Every structure is written in C-alpha cells, then in structure tokens.
Amino acid sequence: MIEFQHVFKSYGRGRNILADVNFRIGPGEFVFVSGPSGAGKSTLLKLIGGLEPPSRGATLINGHRSDRMPARARPYLRRAVGVILQDTHLLYDRSAIQNVLLPLAVTGHSPAQSLSRARAAMEKVGLAGKEDLTPVEMSGGEQQRLAIARAIVNRPSILIADEPTANLDEDSARRIMDVFRDFNRVGVTTLIASHDRGLMAEYASRTMRIDGGRFSDTPGV
Amino acid sequence: MMIKRWLNQHRYAFVVALRRLRNQPFSSLCNILVISLSLAVPIVVAAVLDTARPVLSQIPVSAEVTLYLESSVPSGAAAKLGAELKERHTEDVESVEVITREQALAQLRSRPAWSDALAVLPDNPLPDAIVVTLRQHPEIAATSTRLSAEWNELDSVDSVQVDSTWVQRLQTLLDFLSVGLGMLALGVAIVVLATVFNTVRLQALNQREEIAIARLVGATESFVRRPFLYLGALTGLLSSALAVVVAWGALQPLNMAIHRLASSYGTELTLRLPDAVSLVLAGVVVAILGSLSARWSVYRNTHF
C-alpha cells in the first residue's frame, strides 16, 4: 500500500516539483504515472522508493511513515520496494548474475540460496542462459530486464519503474511490460512512469497524471 | 537466522575486500610494501634489544675503577690510599679493595698459562692495585670518568683503568633504543593510518557506482563500509606478515657479521625475531589500526 498526504517536494529554495499530492494505491494495483518530461514523475517514484524524503507532507509505504523514518531505517524500506530507474545503474564490469546477486548479498542470503534465487529471477525476465554475459554484451532491452531481475530478486511488495521502455523498440518494450504484468498478477503493486500512451492503453488499470507539480488521478487511461 | 545472515554479509564483505585487493595488484602490493618495510624496522630493532638485553644482564654492571700504583710506592701505601679515597668520596664509592703486588702475582701464578712465563722473570713486575667499586646511579659513567681523571693526577698512581663503564654506556644506549623503538612504533602507526586512509579513499572513489547501486537496493551504511574495513585489516595483516619475512631476511647478514665478532671473543650471539606471540599481537594491532583508518576514510569519502 502506498499513500501520499499533502506531499510537497522542492530542492533548496526552488519551485515545488510536487505540490500538494494526495493519492492512495492499494496492494496489487498496476498504475501508470504519466506527464511531460520534467513534470515530477521521477521525483514521485524516488519518494515512493525512499530514495529521497518529501519536503512536506506524509508518505506511507506499506503502512510505515517513510517521511519520518530515520536515515538508518530507510535501507530496510528500499528492500521492500524494487526500483528500476531510467538509467539502469548496472555494474558493467560484473556478469549479469553478479548484478542480480547484489541485493541478495545486501540481505545476507547464503551463496547457494542467492545463486538459486538469482537464476530464477533471470529466468522470469527471459534472461536464462545469459548469466555470464556482462551488461555491455547485452542489448538495451536485455539490460532493462536485467535491472528488473535485480529489482525483483528480493521479492519486493512494490515495484516502481521510471521510463523502463524508453529508447526500446516496440517488441522489446512489450516484453518488458509483459514481465511487469506477470509480477503484478502475483500481487506485486506496480507503478510505472511513462508517457507511452499506447502501452498505457494496453496495460494500465489506473493512470495518475502529473503536470507542473499538480496531480490528477483517473482509472484507466 | 539473523546471525546466519549477519555472517553471510561478513563473508560477502571479506570476499569483496579480497577482490578489490586482487583487482589492483600493483597498487595493493605497493601499499603493502610501504607498510611492511616501515614495520620491519622496529621488528629488527626489537630483535637487537631482545638479544642484547639478556646478554647485558649477565655482564657485571658495577663500575669498577682500578688504580695501578707506581712500583716505587712502599708497601702499605696502597691500603692507606684506598682508605683515603673511600673517605674522600663517600657519596660515590661503594667499596675499596686493595690487591697487593704479591696477591696479584699469586693470582696470576694460579693460572697455568701464566705460570711458566712468570717463572722466568727475575722479580715481581706487578704493581699494587686498588679496585674501587662505585655506587650505582644514573650518572655513573660521568662519575667514573671524573674520578678516574682526578685519581690519575695523584703522585703515587701510575695509571687508572675504568673497567665496566662500557657496559653502563651500552645499557644507556639500549635504553635509548627502547625509547627509539616506541617512537618508531608511533611512526609506523602513522604510516599505517595514512597509507590505509589513502588506499580506502581511492577505492571508495573508484567504487562510487557500486556503492550507489548497493544503496539503491537497500544496503545499509554498515554494508557499504564493511568491505573497506576488511580491506584495511587485510592490508595490515598482509603487511605484518611480509614485514616479519623482511625483518628475518635483514637479520641473516647481520647475524653473519655478529657471529664472526662473537667468535673472536669465544662466545655465541644470534639476533632472533621477537617471539611468535609478540609478532602475532603486533600483526593484530596493525590490522586493527588499518581497520580504524579505513573506517575513518570510508566515513569521510562515501557521503555522496
């Protein structure tokens, strides 16, 4: 469950990127966040992922006030939220499987258990057999799927993705979205920032729109 | 379950630290060499002190000054002069022993090597002697020098010999070395702190992306810092081990030279490394220092 109550976000003394944002997303929902570039979509996702605190207002993630969380508690929130950023943030000098193993090392899984879960995660995103490739040896779509595998390997209850299909061809974009839909079907709350109207029409059950820091919420597109 | 996870995290951090050392072999080796060479110096000094101290303790350290009187001095004058010296220098003189020329000759004759030589001499060539034992105090070397100069001016005295001042001087030198060893240890500690700090700083800058990604997937600050702490500790331990090897290597030529010198005195002397417990303890201390320095460095250099 994700809930924002009168959330504002600004950097320094600059204008509000988000202004008085209110919404509630229930468990297992599949939600698109749309809006023009610079509208605040990425900022919204960072607030949900606990990567940044709001300037004002209350943010509740799985019932916990993340805005009031001390810095040392935030990493535990991040483990419950799988994050896929626009830039995939992969380790390009490591193999694909080592990238997926990182979150499991963070949570202290044994090497054997980690390997088994990492392989399963890669299989789920269609990267079975590509464990030993480095990200530079993979296509853009495969890199995105690798980032997804890393985000889901710790079985988060929430998955957020920032423009995961940007710069991908239609087939690759569709495969990525199918992966998100599959996770959503097993109960993972999914939030995707995108301005691809075609994908929204096909996949969204609910769309939230941000423009100039203001927020509107509609079921479907 | 929690403990198992905690142990798994430590195992991961240890493996990451090893990988970081291995990924930059030349840089890692240079750092380890710098620290180990710095560590080897106090180990060699400690070896010298450890070897010299017991030997020195077996040598009589009371400063004795022997006055050899003119051969023309009548018998009985030695005893009178001895009593005068004791009375005049009560504060400095512990005891006075007079060895008459007859007693000296008798002592010499009791040694087989000398008896034949003395048999061919027409009369006793030995003078009366007064052996003055000085009181122990820190300035005993200076006192013995001053008194021997003063006594050398006496009419009845032919020559004065200070018997054991060199032992006192050697003791003073060893005391100085002990203080020096403390200073060296402090210097080495600073070298360890500075080298590990800089290594970890560069590593942290190199690993910015990995640290950022680890935080993104929920790594705590402890998780981020732990591999660096292991890196500091490993650097300290490996450097300590190499330092022992270097010090052992340095002692070999020293021992050959000392062996030749000691043989000429008919004795055996070998410089040995400090005992294993001390070396292991020193290694642990260096590892802890490395770890502390890494902690300090990583705290300062991973706030991004």
Interface residues (C-beta under 8 A of the other chain):
Chain A: L51 R72 P75 Y76 L77 R78 R79 V83 L85 H89 L90 L91 L102 P103 A105 V106 T107 G108 H109 S110 P111 R150 A151 N154
Chain B: K4 R5 W6 L7 N8 Q9 R11 Y12 E209 E210 A212 I213 A214 R215 L216 V217 G218 A219 T220 E221 F223
